[in-house]
Amino acid sequence: MVNNKDNNSSNTQQETTESPSEWKMDRWKYYDVTHKRHMVCNPMSVAKLDDLIELLALNPGATVLDIACGLGEMLTRLAERYGVSGVGVDLSPYFVADARHKLKERVPEAGIEILNMGGADYRPDRSFDLAMCIGASWVYQGHRGTLRALKSMTNPGGLVLVGEPFWLKEPEEAYLLAENHPRDIFGTHYGNVLVGEEEGLVPLYTVVSNQDDWNGYEALQWHTAEKYAREKPDDPDLPEIMLRVAHSRASYLRWGRDTLGWALYLFRNEGGHNGFS
Ligand SMILES: C[S@@+](CC[C@H](N)C(=O)[O-])C[C@H]1O[C@@H](n2cnc3c(N)ncnc32)[C@H](O)[C@@H]1O
């Protein structure tokens, strides 16, 4: 447990890096509040996502699965660009409602179903041309399990896309403690690609967030939470919301910014191992 002040800084404001204890509030409400103004819930710029979407070169009407689809932005952009149909799965009732609303507004003709359930419980009766899971590899117990699961739900010749953090450098013990992370929760950037190859996938491409992308993702949460605090001062969950935001901000600024990277990894499933063919 760490409760500290940045000794290298003249800033007198004390930020907590103490790991917040058990959730008292509804955690999905917390993410809803802090991500109200985000387009996507991961530290990648939308411009880079659009470049990647171009590179996917999907056939018109391709089928797509998005496990932990969040606000549904990737599915919506894929439907706008390629007319894809498919399925999005997410555990947050707030994000599911937002994703459904967004799809209805922007691509009402798209045959995309959004399911409110745990990703690991989703058992499709078909396979997809693109299966993705961006920023939620815990659903399948880590990066390898995620690649394995997505591969099993992808057509031979289809694409697998994951978003996964990686260590930029050896993490400090204090950072692991503050985040309640074991050291092996993440690998390296190279390692994340190698795991895909070990699982029989062909690495096609990676997109890496830069400091600006990460900063934008983090700082928008602080800004949004502060606005919420001014608008809803009587919300009984406000103290917990602000405590969690303060912890996340301090941890990111003190360690995460220089320690953790983030990338999207695109692979091709050359075929063979597929539960549906
Ligand atoms: C980091 S966000 C990524 C969201 C989205 N993929 C994106 O990139 O914008 C993680 C997402 O996982 C969802 N989630 C968390 N646990 C889940 C689970 N067990 N099954 C499905 N979704 C889950 C959250 O609601 C959230 O939308």
The ligand as an SDF file (V2000), in Angstrom:
LIG
                    3D

 27 29  0  0  0  0  0  0  0  0999 V2000
  -11.1410   -1.3850  -21.6830 C   0  0  0  0  0  0  0  0  0  0  0  0
  -12.8310   -1.5270  -22.0800 S   0  0  0  0  0  0  0  0  0  0  0  0
  -12.7330   -1.8580  -23.8350 C   0  0  0  0  0  0  0  0  0  0  0  0
  -14.0320   -1.6360  -24.5640 C   0  0  0  0  0  0  0  0  0  0  0  0
  -13.9540   -1.7070  -26.0660 C   0  0  0  0  0  0  0  0  0  0  0  0
  -13.4220   -2.9650  -26.5320 N   0  0  0  0  0  0  0  0  0  0  0  0
  -13.1160   -0.5730  -26.5960 C   0  0  0  0  0  0  0  0  0  0  0  0
  -11.9680   -0.8080  -26.9770 O   0  0  0  0  0  0  0  0  0  0  0  0
  -13.6080    0.5570  -26.6140 O   0  0  0  0  0  0  0  0  0  0  0  0
  -13.2460   -3.0900  -21.3940 C   0  0  0  0  0  0  0  0  0  0  0  0
  -14.6670   -3.5270  -21.6690 C   0  0  0  0  0  0  0  0  0  0  0  0
  -14.8540   -4.8370  -21.1600 O   0  0  0  0  0  0  0  0  0  0  0  0
  -16.1690   -4.9380  -20.6460 C   0  0  0  0  0  0  0  0  0  0  0  0
  -16.1550   -6.1330  -19.7970 N   0  0  0  0  0  0  0  0  0  0  0  0
  -15.5620   -6.2750  -18.5870 C   0  0  0  0  0  0  0  0  0  0  0  0
  -15.6480   -7.5550  -18.1740 N   0  0  0  0  0  0  0  0  0  0  0  0
  -16.3100   -8.2340  -19.1470 C   0  0  0  0  0  0  0  0  0  0  0  0
  -16.7190   -9.5770  -19.3070 C   0  0  0  0  0  0  0  0  0  0  0  0
  -16.4180  -10.5160  -18.3930 N   0  0  0  0  0  0  0  0  0  0  0  0
  -17.3690   -9.9260  -20.4500 N   0  0  0  0  0  0  0  0  0  0  0  0
  -17.6570   -9.0010  -21.3870 C   0  0  0  0  0  0  0  0  0  0  0  0
  -17.3170   -7.7020  -21.2750 N   0  0  0  0  0  0  0  0  0  0  0  0
  -16.6390   -7.3300  -20.1840 C   0  0  0  0  0  0  0  0  0  0  0  0
  -16.3990   -3.6030  -20.0130 C   0  0  0  0  0  0  0  0  0  0  0  0
  -17.7580   -3.3330  -19.8120 O   0  0  0  0  0  0  0  0  0  0  0  0
  -15.7650   -2.6870  -21.0490 C   0  0  0  0  0  0  0  0  0  0  0  0
  -16.6760   -2.3410  -22.0400 O   0  0  0  0  0  0  0  0  0  0  0  0
  1  2  1  0
  2  3  1  0
  2 10  1  0
  3  4  1  0
  4  5  1  0
  5  6  1  0
  5  7  1  0
  7  8  2  0
  7  9  1  0
 10 11  1  0
 11 12  1  0
 11 26  1  0
 12 13  1  0
 13 14  1  0
 13 24  1  0
 14 15  1  0
 14 23  1  0
 15 16  2  0
 16 17  1  0
 17 18  1  0
 17 23  2  0
 18 19  1  0
 18 20  2  0
 20 21  1  0
 21 22  2  0
 22 23  1  0
 24 25  1  0
 24 26  1  0
 26 27  1  0
M  CHG  2   2   1   9  -1
M  END
$$$$
